Amino acid sequence: MAKGMGNMLKQAQQLQSKIFKLQEEMADKTVETTVGGGMVTAVANGKQELASVKIDPEVVDPDDVQMLEDLIVAAVNDVLAKAKDMVSQEMSKLAGGFNLPPGLL
């Protein structure tokens, strides 16, 4: 029984080390999304932080600020969801080498 527990602890330490390394790597990876037919583009990193937002000057209409705000919200929400999915996929690949119960990561 002690041997099994020791193996589990070793496996957990290896996984923790790999997760830390993956988190560092994810900070350098980015995802991008465009909404409104290219009017607003958002970029996020693997830390799920917004890196940049680009707005086509044609969409800047002082009489319709609401549309621009909606496009920005849509772009940011979409790119953050893509960043989350990117990290989840990488974590799943990482966890594949370990016998972990579903949903643990």
Secondary structure, DSSP 8 states (H G I E B T S, - for coil): -HHHHHHHHHHHHHHHHHHHHHHHHHHH-EEEEEETTTTEEEEEETTS-EEEEEE-GGG--TT-HHHHHHHHHHHHHHHHHHHHHHHHHHHHHHHTTS---TT--
